[in-house]
Amino acid sequence: PPSTMVSNWPNEDVQAAIQSAINKGKTDWEFRQLALSNPAAALEQISGNPLPEGLKVKFFDGSDAHRTIVL
């Protein structure tokens, strides 16, 4: 089962930072480009903390017909 904590970031904080990044990426073109090219930097900008070691995040531009499904 997935861990509820990566390093010192509780899962709730990780999810909150990701949701904030998604929301900001909808209205801020510059931030959207950062999130697509460097997700760790984007999440650090949102949270004020570096991405925990071992946590990998990738944002996708959903404007095309491709879908990513996580099992």
Secondary structure, DSSP 8 states (H G I E B T S, - for coil): ---SEETTEEHHHHHHHHHHHHHHHHH-HHHHHHHHH-HHHHHHHHHSS---TT-------TTSS------
